[in-house]
Amino acid sequence: MTENKTTGLRTGFSKLGNLTLGFKSGELVVLRARLGMGKTSFLISIAKNMAIDFNYSITFFSLEIEASQLENRMLCFKTLENKQS
């Protein structure tokens, strides 16, 4: 098992934390990939983990979808999470 050496803000994804050592205050993090690769879903998961699990304040921007669509996806994530509990 690898030791988690995260020194910045945790994302809830240990492999990402090991690669980045955690997000640092004041950083702008950009995720790029082709359409349909799951960028928004991945970032919603990170945002949920940081805001709810670790009690961090976050700001979320997406240039691909409207705010209402983003809200719907976040609600779907929460609904699925509640059903799995």
Sequence and secondary structure as in RCSB ss.txt:
>XXXX:A:sequence
MTENKTTGLRTGFSKLGNLTLGFKSGELVVLRARLGMGKTSFLISIAKNMAIDFNYSITFFSLEIEASQLENRML
CFKTLENKQS
>XXXX:A:secstr
       SB  S HHHHHHHSSB TT        TTSSHHHHHHHHHHIIIIIS        SSS HHHHHHHHH
HHHHHHHHH 
